Amino acid sequence: MKTQSLSILPSEAVRQGFKRALSLAARTLGATAPNPSVGCTLLDKDGNILAVGAHPRAGKSHAEVVALEAARAAGLFDKIYAALVTLEPCAHYGRTPPCALKLKESPVKEVWIGFRDPNPLATGGGDVLTQGEPAKQVFYLEDMPDYEDLAKDCHALLMPFLTRILKKRPWLTVKQALNKNGTMYPPQGQVTFTSPSSLKLAHQLRRATDAVITAIGTVLADDPSFTVRHVEDHSERHARLLIVLDRHKKMPISWKKDREESGFLVEACSDLEEAEIMLRQYQANWALIEAGPTLLQTIKDHDFWDEWLTIQQNEGTQDDSQKLLLRDPENGDVSPLNLLKNYGGE
């Protein structure tokens, strides 16, 4: 196992490099499924950032290749010393060649890995890099206590994909907004009561997810669009899945048509079990649940959630309060939503 003492890179340069990779990758959440969001930063031997890349969407170049090509285009390719990657470089031939091979063929001397790849089809890139000639030095953040916070951020970035690979379903985030009286109903004549900052976060979350789950009661009562409006949505992304729990087939045809024209694949189902099958077939990494009290109680009763965001309106001009709960203690405080708040800004 390589140790940090063998690296010539300044610790702060490693930190800043990973933060740049995480920030760029966080902006691709919701665009890359069924692939994970991944970021890569290239440094010279003094720790200066030469290039940064992120995987834009499935079928396109992976983050390492994007960064390498950017460095080459800038005339900096020969100055590359280290690659900082949020996820272990892949070691298999899929839609694109293995990223481990691309790094192997580059001037890179050190490869820093934020999180080991959990996908059995792609794992092993770290081993490939250390074997044969030219052998690279490989460092794993999760083995280094000084970088525990960055390792956790890389884990959070991967968590939607990781959940789909290991649990055969997407990461599930509930967003619930409460007015100052503790109910979900806006004042008469208004469609929302949350603050501008809460609205921006809600739309960042919509953009970052591959699917939205709601109930027919919400559709009939609110005529929701579920579109991304307060931030720019991904361009050229595939249709976002919109699942409506509609046991009695009450979904208005005109509403479904409007949602499809705005970029959704609209599906109706009878229960959560059927919804989970749809999510699995769609290969969604991250799903957002936006619904009223009845469905949310069912969600809670069936433990059909991973993190629960409650936005509470405060009195007067104060900003809203936000509370985030994580259901599974095995995940600790690893949260894709917190990652989005910390790195996914505009």
C-alpha angles and dihedrals in degrees: 000000000000116000133215091246089071093062121092092199119111112247092234091054090055090049095049091044093054091046090055091049092048093048093052093043093048089062090060095057107122094028106068106056131164081030123062125251109257134178132196132192124193120210135189120230091273092054097255115148111247101173143347128207140178133192104255101196143325114302093025128099117294121244096263092053092046090053094045092050091048091052091049092049090052092050092246100109096109091051094061112121106158139023119206109198126182091213131034108269112258119254101198139080110248127138086327133029119269114286090214089063092049090053090045090057094047130083089258113133099177130037118194115197123202097195136004114247110255093193108103089206094058108026124111100064092124091056092048090055094054096046129080126356130350091027116198129210109245125200126186116207092209089064092053118076092198089065098042092121093053092045088054091051091051088049091051091050089054097041098096092052092040091054092051093049096046103030100029092234136079128265105270122218122184118205114197124176120199127190122226089275092056097251129115097233121106121222116275111283094021130097096199141017103191124113124258092256092052091048091052091051091048091053093045086055092050090051092049095053129079097209142026124211121200141149133250090244090063091046093052096041102042108019089220121196097199088203125143108252115146093056131031113272124224114279120228093010121149119258114291113237115243114191119193119193098222112157095172098042097244097145110132112239091220092054092050091049092050092051092048090051089053093056108276133127099218119206131173125210140172103230146358094271090060090044091054091053090052091050091050093049091048090050093227115178096194130021129191122212114209113169147119131276097279097057092038090057089051089049090052094045091053095041087236095156142072103195130016121204116197117190111196122195113228130211120272120347097333117126118253122274117239126204124184124196125190116206104202116060089200088073092056109199095327105136130170089202092057089048089053091051092049100041109014099075123134 
